[in-house]
Amino acid sequence: MEVKITQDEGKTLAIEFEGIDRSVAELIKAKLFEMGVEFASVELDHPQVGKPRLVVKDKNAKQAVKKAIEELSKELKELQGLVAKEK
């Protein structure tokens, strides 16, 4: 997976993901909405060959994305532990 910041101006941050489908960007978007950001969207130029692009607008968009990823990481690690306990 590769990540490229295509826009980082004022309140707007756009991140393009390469080598993955849109599911990771959608997870981040959902967490951002839970956190109360002004705007978050996942764009895809073409459903089969396009690269997912996460667009975030907030007072501090980059910090919001970092926090969302940290929270998702914690939640997924917790879920991994719960699944590992089940037999």
Stockholm file with secondary structure:
# STOCKHOLM 1.0

chainA/1-87         MEVKITQDEGKTLAIEFEGIDRSVAELIKAKLFEMGVEFASVELDHPQVGKPRLVVKDKNAKQAVKKAIEELSKELKELQGLVAKEK
#=GR chainA/1-87 SS CEEEEEEEETTEEEEEEESSCTHHHHHHHHHHHHHTCSEEEEECSSTTTCCCEEEEESTTHHHHHHHHHHHHHHHHHHHHHHHHHCC
#=GC SS_cons        CEEEEEEEETTEEEEEEESSCTHHHHHHHHHHHHHTCSEEEEECSSTTTCCCEEEEESTTHHHHHHHHHHHHHHHHHHHHHHHHHCC
//
